[in-house]
């Protein structure tokens, strides 16, 4: 199942890039990989890791931030495709 594999890979990437940040539940990773490309997810995770390095922010706020980044990246991708 490609969806489950991608979800696990996204989780592993989160742990590698943001070991000090609480990762979302598996369901959130599944939702992200169903809608967004691997490249978009990787870019959003990099940005998130840089912004929230060191922790101190509520996990739910970080997870919402990632979703917002992904939506913006999706819009950028759609705009450049036109």
WOTA-V496860 format. One record per residue. N is the residue number from 1. RES is the residue in one letter. BURIAL is I if it has 16 or more other ideal C-beta (glycine too) atoms within 10 Angstrom, else O. Layout:
# WOTA-V496860
N_RES_BURIAL / N_RES_BURIAL
This chain:
# WOTA-V496860
1_X_O / 2_X_O / 3_X_O / 4_X_O / 5_X_O / 6_X_I / 7_X_I / 8_X_O / 9_X_O / 10_X_I / 11_X_I / 12_X_O / 13_X_I / 14_X_I / 15_X_O / 16_X_O / 17_X_I / 18_X_I / 19_X_O / 20_X_O / 21_X_I / 22_X_O / 23_X_I / 24_X_I / 25_X_O / 26_X_O / 27_X_O / 28_X_I / 29_X_I / 30_X_I / 31_X_O / 32_X_I / 33_X_I / 34_X_O / 35_X_O / 36_X_I / 37_X_O / 38_X_O / 39_X_O / 40_X_I / 41_X_I / 42_X_O / 43_X_I / 44_X_I / 45_X_I / 46_X_O / 47_X_I / 48_X_I / 49_X_I / 50_X_O / 51_X_O / 52_X_I / 53_X_O / 54_X_O / 55_X_O / 56_X_O / 57_X_O / 58_X_O / 59_X_O / 60_X_O / 61_X_O / 62_X_I / 63_X_I / 64_X_O / 65_X_I / 66_X_I / 67_X_I / 68_X_O / 69_X_I / 70_X_I / 71_X_O / 72_X_O / 73_X_I / 74_X_O / 75_X_O / 76_X_O / 77_X_O / 78_X_O / 79_X_O / 80_X_O / 81_X_O / 82_X_O
